[in-house]
Amino acid sequence: MKMNNKIIAVVGIGSLILIASCRKSFLEVPPQGQQPAEQFWTSEEDAAKAVRSIYANLRGWTEVAFAPIAIESLGSDDTETGSDPSDGSVPFMNMYNNFTVTSTQGQLSDFWNGRYQTINLCNQVIDNIPAINMDANLKARYIAEAKFIRAYEYFRLVRAFGDVPLRLHVPKDATEYNLPRTPKAQVWTAIEQDLTDAAAVLPVSYTGAEVQRATKGAALALHAKVAMYQNKWNDVKTFTDQVIALGVYSLFPNYEKLFRIENEFNSESVFEINAALVPGNCDASNSQYSQVQGVRSVARGGWGFNVPTTNLANAYEPGDPRRDATIIFRGETTPEGDNIPNTVPNPMYNQKSYVPFSHPKNQTCTEGAEQNIRVIRYAEVLLMNAEANNELGNSAAAIDALEQVRARARAGDNTILPKVTTTDKAALREAIWRERRVELAMEFDRYFDVIRQGRGEQVFGPLGWKKNKNEVWPVPQSEIDLSAGTLTQNPGY
């Protein structure tokens, strides 16, 4: 299967696809089409199928739609629920926006189960591929890819819930099914080990059909981000310096265009999730990332969830082109020529997930299914490098990395976005944090960024956020019940 040609891979080596009321039922393969488990894990092609299943799962409902929006986006001051009051999903999505969610709300279990489903696929690869008689280099690379994605999923889990069960192998028997929560420090260590292992093996780049796969740069960049969440600034600097030194990444010249379908896997892409559309087959097109966020009440738009706030719109400096490249405003005409009626329910929508209504593969039943999800961009690598250098007292290097991001944003217009020149650590830190907000807006980082910076109460307090509680979300009650109390609840829930 040529994944870059957007052919859907089989989603499940021993996994289940969880179906929710709003999502489509994808890839329901009849039993006669399944390869018996006892015949699997015997060939190089089996290994290839198993790894493809991991990547395919990354674009599914629990990976990119309602649950990630609820857990990773709606708590921030950049976003609110959106959609339309008549939509039955609005009340429960509002619970994440105003911090009234309880442990029984379904998006929590969707997020939890979605991460562990992908981790399960990764563990199967890591446990079973070593015994296959196949090319040794390819075997090592497949295992490294699985470790990278496992690290990515545990990163998302630990920042959302804190302590989580750490499962690094497929259970051998029933005694290994019910694991307690592992202290988050141990989870961070396991994530870092996976990323160290992955970076040592993964190639710097791919060509052709494999460009969507995890690279050395992706492993190093995610390792830097993991270190940043732990305030390990020497590591952040080391890993971002290594990404920069690879020489394969550069900032895409046009900020608005870098998010369009025609510019997928561009020079700025460190890791992105490949989405797909099977023309004429809605049920086989399994990314609803764009659909759930698209402009509501227009043909080939979307459902209108996860919309920008006025607070975000006002956060940009005067003239910053990223404002209009990030936010679709009611009544505007987009750069791609779509007129947004004044009658749409919300004043703003997410432009980074937007697919032009006239795009030849944008069909009404799966609006925007072709839109990839940018997970790590080179701009973030530069901003992490800037933050680390500032924390380590290297203000000149911090200013240089920050300026690269601002220079791309100003696009040659020297009347806007003046160069930041302060060498005061506190002032420069604030400038870098502000730059992260506007550069990475609507990319599912703002909420956890503010929390790791220790500013949750200051920034989110007016929205209902409470210190010593809302640093993490509640553990799904359904998981506590299934564990017969082995799993424990986070404080305050």
ZAZALO-859553 format. One line per field, with one value per residue (C-alpha): residue number from 1; x negated, y negated, z negated. Coordinates in Angstrom, 1 decimal, decimal comma. Example, Ala and Ser with C-alpha at 12.3 -4.5 7.8 and 13.67 -1.06 7.14 Angstrom:
<pts>
resi <- (1/2)
east <- (-12,3/-13,7)
north <- (4,5/1,1)
up <- (-7,8/-7,1)
</pts>
This chain:
<pts>
resi <- (1/2/3/4/5/6/7/8/9/10/11/12/13/14/15/16/17/18/19/20/21/22/23/24/25/26/27/28/29/30/31/32/33/34/35/36/37/38/39/40/41/42/43/44/45/46/47/48/49/50/51/52/53/54/55/56/57/58/59/60/61/62/63/64/65/66/67/68/69/70/71/72/73/74/75/76/77/78/79/80/81/82/83/84/85/86/87/88/89/90/91/92/93/94/95/96/97/98/99/100/101/102/103/104/105/106/107/108/109/110/111/112/113/114/115/116/117/118/119/120/121/122/123/124/125/126/127/128/129/130/131/132/133/134/135/136/137/138/139/140/141/142/143/144/145/146/147/148/149/150/151/152/153/154/155/156/157/158/159/160/161/162/163/164/165/166/167/168/169/170/171/172/173/174/175/176/177/178/179/180/181/182/183/184/185/186/187/188/189/190/191/192/193/194/195/196/197/198/199/200/201/202/203/204/205/206/207/208/209/210/211/212/213/214/215/216/217/218/219/220/221/222/223/224/225/226/227/228/229/230/231/232/233/234/235/236/237/238/239/240/241/242/243/244/245/246/247/248/249/250/251/252/253/254/255/256/257/258/259/260/261/262/263/264/265/266/267/268/269/270/271/272/273/274/275/276/277/278/279/280/281/282/283/284/285/286/287/288/289/290/291/292/293/294/295/296/297/298/299/300/301/302/303/304/305/306/307/308/309/310/311/312/313/314/315/316/317/318/319/320/321/322/323/324/325/326/327/328/329/330/331/332/333/334/335/336/337/338/339/340/341/342/343/344/345/346/347/348/349/350/351/352/353/354/355/356/357/358/359/360/361/362/363/364/365/366/367/368/369/370/371/372/373/374/375/376/377/378/379/380/381/382/383/384/385/386/387/388/389/390/391/392/393/394/395/396/397/398/399/400/401/402/403/404/405/406/407/408/409/410/411/412/413/414/415/416/417/418/419/420/421/422/423/424/425/426/427/428/429/430/431/432/433/434/435/436/437/438/439/440/441/442/443/444/445/446/447/448/449/450/451/452/453/454/455/456/457/458/459/460/461/462/463/464/465/466/467/468/469/470/471/472/473/474/475/476/477/478/479/480/481/482/483/484/485/486/487/488/489/490/491/492/493)
east <- (0,0/-1,3/-0,3/-1,4/1,0/3,7/4,8/6,4/4,4/6,1/6,8/6,5/4,2/6,2/7,8/11,4/12,8/15,0/18,1/19,6/22,9/21,5/18,7/18,9/18,3/15,1/13,4/15,8/13,9/16,0/14,4/13,7/11,5/9,3/6,1/6,2/3,9/2,1/1,1/-0,2/-3,6/-5,4/-6,6/-8,1/-4,7/-3,0/-5,3/-4,7/-0,9/-1,2/-3,1/-0,7/2,1/0,5/0,3/3,8/5,1/3,6/6,2/9,2/12,0/10,5/7,1/8,2/11,9/14,2/12,1/8,8/10,7/12,3/9,1/6,4/8,1/11,3/9,9/7,7/8,6/8,0/11,1/14,7/17,2/18,8/21,2/24,9/27,1/29,3/26,5/26,8/23,1/22,7/23,7/21,2/18,4/19,2/18,2/14,6/14,8/16,0/14,4/17,6/16,8/17,1/15,4/18,4/18,3/17,7/14,9/12,6/13,0/12,7/9,4/8,1/9,1/8,0/4,4/4,2/5,6/2,7/0,3/1,6/0,8/-2,7/-3,3/-2,3/-4,8/-7,6/-6,9/-6,3/-8,5/-11,8/-11,0/-10,2/-12,9/-13,3/-15,7/-17,4/-17,6/-13,9/-13,0/-14,9/-13,2/-9,7/-10,4/-11,7/-8,6/-6,4/-8,4/-8,1/-4,3/-4,0/-6,0/-3,7/-0,6/-2,0/-3,0/0,6/1,8/-0,6/0,0/3,8/4,1/0,8/0,1/1,3/0,9/-2,4/-2,0/-5,1/-4,2/-1,2/0,3/-0,9/2,1/5,0/2,6/1,2/4,5/5,3/2,4/2,4/1,5/-2,3/-3,8/-4,2/-7,9/-8,3/-6,1/-8,2/-11,3/-9,8/-8,8/-12,3/-13,8/-11,5/-12,5/-16,2/-15,8/-13,9/-16,2/-19,2/-17,6/-15,2/-16,4/-16,7/-14,2/-12,2/-11,2/-8,1/-5,4/-7,1/-7,3/-4,7/-6,7/-8,5/-12,0/-15,0/-14,0/-10,6/-12,0/-14,4/-11,8/-9,3/-12,0/-12,7/-9,0/-8,9/-11,9/-10,3/-7,3/-9,8/-11,8/-14,9/-16,3/-19,7/-18,0/-15,6/-18,5/-20,5/-17,6/-16,5/-20,1/-20,3/-17,1/-18,4/-21,8/-20,1/-19,7/-16,5/-13,9/-13,1/-10,2/-7,7/-7,5/-3,7/-2,2/1,4/0,5/-1,6/1,7/3,3/3,6/1,3/-1,6/-1,4/-4,8/-6,5/-9,9/-8,5/-6,8/-8,6/-5,8/-2,2/0,6/1,6/5,3/7,2/10,3/11,5/13,6/17,2/16,8/17,6/17,3/13,7/12,5/11,6/10,3/13,0/10,4/11,4/15,1/15,8/14,1/15,3/17,5/21,0/24,1/22,3/22,0/18,8/18,0/18,4/19,9/18,3/16,8/13,6/13,8/11,4/12,2/12,2/9,4/7,2/8,2/7,1/3,8/2,1/-0,1/1,2/0,8/-0,3/0,7/1,1/4,3/6,2/4,3/5,5/9,1/11,9/14,1/17,8/18,4/14,9/13,7/10,9/7,7/8,9/12,1/14,8/17,3/18,3/21,9/22,8/25,5/23,2/23,7/20,2/18,2/15,0/13,7/10,4/8,6/5,8/8,2/10,0/10,3/11,6/15,2/14,4/11,5/12,1/11,9/14,1/17,3/20,3/20,4/16,8/16,0/12,2/11,2/8,1/6,7/3,5/2,9/-0,4/-1,8/-5,2/-6,4/-9,9/-8,6/-7,9/-11,4/-12,8/-10,5/-11,5/-15,1/-14,5/-12,8/-15,6/-18,4/-16,6/-16,3/-19,9/-21,0/-21,8/-19,7/-21,4/-20,7/-17,1/-16,5/-18,0/-15,6/-12,6/-13,4/-13,4/-9,8/-8,8/-10,6/-8,7/-5,4/-6,1/-6,9/-9,1/-6,9/-9,2/-6,5/-5,0/-6,2/-9,4/-12,4/-12,4/-15,6/-15,2/-17,9/-16,0/-15,2/-11,6/-10,7/-12,1/-10,3/-7,0/-7,8/-8,6/-5,4/-3,3/-5,0/-4,1/-0,5/0,0/-2,3/-0,8/2,8/5,5/2,9/3,9/1,0/2,1/4,0/1,1/-1,4/0,1/0,3/-3,4/-4,3/-2,6/0,0/3,2/4,9/3,8/4,9/7,8/9,1/11,7/13,0/13,5/10,1/9,1/5,5/4,6/7,4/7,5/3,9/5,2/8,5/10,4/9,6/12,6/14,9/15,6/11,9/11,9/15,0/13,5/10,4/12,4/10,7/7,1/7,2/7,6/9,2/7,3/7,8/10,9/13,0)
north <- (0,0/-3,4/-5,4/-8,8/-8,1/-8,1/-4,5/-3,5/-0,9/1,7/0,3/3,1/5,9/7,2/3,9/2,6/-0,5/-2,3/-3,8/-7,0/-8,6/-11,3/-9,5/-7,2/-3,5/-3,0/0,1/2,7/5,6/8,9/11,8/13,7/10,8/11,0/12,9/15,4/14,3/17,6/17,0/13,5/12,2/14,6/12,5/9,1/8,2/8,9/6,5/3,9/4,3/4,0/0,8/-0,6/0,1/-2,2/-5,1/-4,5/-4,6/-8,0/-9,6/-8,0/-9,6/-9,3/-10,6/-13,8/-14,6/-15,2/-13,7/-15,5/-18,8/-18,4/-17,3/-19,2/-22,4/-23,5/-24,3/-27,1/-30,8/-30,4/-28,2/-27,7/-25,0/-26,7/-24,7/-25,6/-25,5/-23,0/-20,4/-17,8/-17,6/-21,3/-20,8/-18,1/-19,9/-23,0/-21,1/-21,1/-24,8/-25,8/-23,1/-21,5/-18,1/-15,0/-11,7/-10,0/-12,2/-10,1/-12,1/-11,2/-7,5/-8,1/-10,0/-7,4/-4,4/-5,9/-6,4/-2,9/-1,4/-2,9/-2,0/1,6/1,6/0,3/2,9/5,7/4,5/4,1/7,5/9,6/8,2/9,2/12,9/12,4/13,5/10,3/7,5/6,5/2,8/2,6/4,6/2,1/-0,8/0,6/1,0/-2,5/-3,9/-2,1/-3,4/-7,0/-6,7/-5,0/-7,9/-10,4/-8,7/-8,4/-12,1/-13,0/-10,8/-12,0/-15,7/-15,1/-12,8/-12,8/-9,2/-6,6/-2,9/-2,2/0,8/1,5/5,0/7,0/8,7/12,4/13,5/12,2/11,3/8,5/6,9/4,7/2,3/-0,5/-4,0/-4,5/-7,7/-10,3/-10,6/-6,9/-7,5/-10,5/-8,3/-5,6/-8,1/-9,5/-6,0/-5,3/-8,5/-7,9/-4,5/-5,8/-8,7/-6,3/-4,3/-6,4/-7,9/-11,7/-11,7/-9,5/-9,8/-8,9/-6,9/-6,9/-10,6/-10,4/-8,1/-9,1/-10,4/-11,1/-14,8/-13,9/-11,8/-14,5/-17,3/-15,3/-14,5/-18,2/-18,9/-16,1/-17,7/-21,1/-19,8/-18,8/-22,0/-20,1/-23,0/-21,6/-18,7/-21,0/-22,9/-19,8/-18,1/-21,2/-22,0/-18,5/-19,0/-22,3/-20,8/-18,1/-20,8/-19,2/-21,7/-25,3/-27,6/-27,5/-31,0/-31,5/-30,9/-30,5/-28,2/-25,8/-24,4/-23,7/-20,2/-21,0/-21,8/-18,7/-17,4/-20,7/-21,8/-22,8/-19,5/-17,6/-15,2/-15,2/-12,7/-11,7/-11,9/-10,3/-10,3/-7,4/-9,2/-8,2/-6,1/-8,1/-5,2/-4,5/-8,1/-8,0/-11,5/-13,8/-16,3/-19,0/-18,0/-18,6/-22,0/-23,3/-26,3/-25,4/-25,8/-26,0/-23,2/-21,3/-23,2/-21,1/-20,9/-24,1/-22,9/-24,3/-27,9/-30,7/-33,2/-37,0/-36,7/-34,9/-37,3/-40,2/-38,5/-39,2/-42,3/-44,9/-43,7/-40,2/-38,1/-35,0/-36,3/-36,1/-32,9/-31,2/-32,6/-32,5/-35,4/-35,5/-37,6/-37,3/-35,8/-33,3/-33,5/-30,4/-32,3/-31,0/-33,5/-33,0/-34,1/-36,6/-34,1/-31,3/-30,5/-31,5/-34,7/-32,7/-29,3/-27,4/-28,2/-25,8/-22,8/-24,4/-22,7/-25,0/-24,1/-23,7/-21,3/-18,4/-15,8/-17,8/-15,9/-16,7/-13,4/-13,7/-17,4/-18,0/-14,3/-14,9/-17,5/-16,3/-17,1/-19,0/-17,6/-19,1/-22,0/-23,4/-26,8/-25,0/-23,6/-27,1/-28,4/-25,6/-26,4/-30,0/-29,2/-26,8/-29,3/-32,1/-29,9/-29,0/-32,6/-32,6/-35,6/-36,2/-32,7/-32,9/-36,2/-34,7/-31,7/-33,8/-36,3/-33,5/-32,8/-36,4/-37,2/-34,5/-35,9/-39,4/-38,2/-41,1/-43,8/-45,6/-47,9/-45,0/-42,6/-44,4/-42,3/-41,5/-42,9/-42,6/-40,6/-40,6/-37,0/-37,6/-39,9/-37,6/-34,7/-36,5/-37,4/-33,7/-32,6/-35,1/-34,0/-30,4/-31,4/-33,1/-30,9/-27,7/-28,9/-26,3/-23,5/-21,9/-23,1/-26,3/-24,7/-22,5/-25,2/-27,6/-24,8/-23,8/-27,5/-27,6/-30,2/-28,1/-30,0/-33,4/-32,7/-30,2/-31,2/-33,5/-30,6/-28,4/-26,7/-25,7/-25,2/-21,8/-20,2/-21,3/-20,7/-17,3/-15,9/-13,3/-9,6/-8,1/-6,5/-3,7/-2,7/-2,9/-0,7/1,8/2,0/2,8/-0,2/0,6/-2,7/-5,8/-9,2/-12,5/-14,9/-17,1/-15,0)
up <- (0,0/1,0/-2,0/-0,6/2,3/-0,3/-0,1/-3,4/-5,4/-7,5/-11,0/-13,4/-14,2/-17,2/-17,9/-18,1/-16,4/-19,0/-17,5/-18,9/-18,0/-15,7/-14,0/-11,0/-11,2/-9,3/-7,9/-9,1/-7,6/-7,5/-9,4/-6,2/-5,1/-8,2/-8,5/-11,4/-14,2/-14,3/-10,6/-11,3/-12,3/-9,9/-7,1/-6,2/-4,6/-7,9/-9,6/-7,0/-7,4/-11,2/-11,0/-8,4/-10,8/-13,4/-11,0/-9,7/-13,3/-13,9/-11,7/-13,3/-15,3/-18,8/-17,5/-15,7/-16,4/-19,4/-22,2/-21,3/-20,8/-24,2/-26,1/-24,2/-22,9/-24,5/-27,9/-26,6/-26,1/-22,4/-21,7/-22,6/-21,6/-18,6/-16,4/-16,9/-20,0/-18,3/-18,0/-20,7/-21,2/-22,3/-26,0/-26,7/-24,8/-26,8/-30,0/-28,8/-27,9/-31,4/-33,5/-34,7/-33,3/-35,5/-35,2/-33,5/-30,4/-27,3/-25,6/-28,5/-27,8/-24,1/-24,6/-27,0/-24,9/-21,7/-23,0/-24,4/-21,2/-19,2/-22,0/-21,7/-18,0/-18,7/-21,4/-19,0/-16,5/-19,1/-20,6/-17,5/-14,7/-16,3/-15,7/-12,0/-9,5/-7,4/-6,4/-9,6/-8,8/-7,9/-11,1/-13,2/-11,5/-11,9/-15,7/-15,9/-14,1/-16,6/-19,5/-18,2/-17,9/-21,3/-22,8/-21,1/-22,5/-26,1/-25,9/-25,1/-28,0/-30,7/-30,0/-30,1/-33,1/-35,0/-36,3/-33,7/-33,4/-31,6/-29,3/-27,2/-26,1/-25,0/-28,0/-28,3/-30,3/-32,5/-35,3/-33,2/-32,1/-35,0/-35,6/-38,2/-37,4/-37,0/-38,5/-35,8/-36,3/-35,3/-32,3/-31,2/-31,5/-29,3/-26,7/-26,6/-26,3/-23,3/-21,6/-22,3/-20,7/-17,8/-17,0/-16,9/-14,1/-12,1/-8,8/-8,4/-5,5/-3,2/0,5/2,5/0,8/-2,6/-3,3/-6,0/-8,3/-11,4/-11,0/-13,2/-13,2/-14,5/-17,3/-18,3/-18,1/-20,2/-22,7/-23,0/-23,6/-26,3/-27,9/-27,8/-29,8/-32,5/-32,4/-31,3/-29,3/-28,5/-26,9/-25,0/-23,6/-22,7/-20,8/-19,0/-18,1/-16,6/-14,6/-13,2/-12,4/-10,3/-7,6/-6,1/-7,6/-6,8/-7,4/-4,6/-3,0/-3,1/-6,6/-5,3/-2,4/-4,6/-6,0/-2,6/-1,1/1,9/-0,6/-2,7/-3,8/-3,0/-4,2/-7,6/-8,3/-11,0/-11,6/-10,3/-10,2/-6,7/-6,0/-3,1/-1,0/1,0/3,7/3,7/0,5/-2,6/-5,0/-4,0/-4,5/-8,2/-9,1/-10,4/-11,7/-9,2/-9,1/-12,8/-12,7/-9,3/-8,7/-9,8/-7,6/-4,2/-1,6/-2,0/-5,2/-8,4/-11,9/-13,3/-16,5/-18,2/-17,1/-17,9/-20,6/-20,6/-23,1/-20,6/-17,8/-20,0/-21,0/-17,6/-17,2/-14,7/-11,1/-12,0/-8,9/-11,0/-12,4/-9,1/-8,2/-11,4/-11,7/-9,2/-10,0/-9,3/-6,1/-4,7/-1,4/-2,1/-0,1/1,8/2,9/0,6/-0,6/-4,2/-4,7/-7,4/-8,5/-9,7/-13,4/-14,7/-14,1/-13,6/-12,5/-12,4/-9,2/-9,8/-9,4/-6,5/-3,1/-0,3/0,5/4,1/3,6/6,0/3,2/0,7/0,9/-1,3/-3,3/-4,5/-4,3/-4,3/-4,7/-2,7/-5,2/-7,0/-10,7/-11,4/-14,6/-14,8/-12,7/-12,3/-13,7/-17,0/-17,0/-16,7/-19,5/-21,8/-21,0/-21,8/-25,1/-26,1/-25,2/-27,2/-30,3/-30,0/-29,8/-26,0/-25,1/-21,7/-20,5/-21,9/-20,0/-16,8/-16,9/-17,8/-15,0/-12,4/-13,2/-13,3/-10,0/-8,2/-9,6/-8,5/-5,0/-4,1/-5,5/-8,0/-9,2/-11,3/-13,9/-15,0/-16,0/-19,7/-21,2/-24,9/-26,8/-30,1/-30,8/-32,1/-29,3/-26,6/-28,2/-27,9/-24,2/-23,4/-25,2/-23,2/-20,0/-20,8/-21,3/-17,9/-15,9/-17,1/-17,6/-17,0/-16,9/-20,2/-22,4/-24,1/-27,0/-28,1/-27,3/-29,8/-32,5/-32,1/-32,4/-35,8/-34,6/-34,6/-37,4/-36,0/-32,4/-32,8/-36,2/-34,8/-32,7/-35,8/-36,0/-39,6/-40,9/-42,2/-40,2/-36,6/-35,9/-34,7/-33,6/-35,5/-34,9/-33,1/-35,6/-33,2/-33,4/-37,2/-37,3/-34,8/-37,0/-40,1/-41,8/-40,8/-39,0/-41,2/-40,5/-40,2/-43,1/-43,0/-40,7)
</pts>
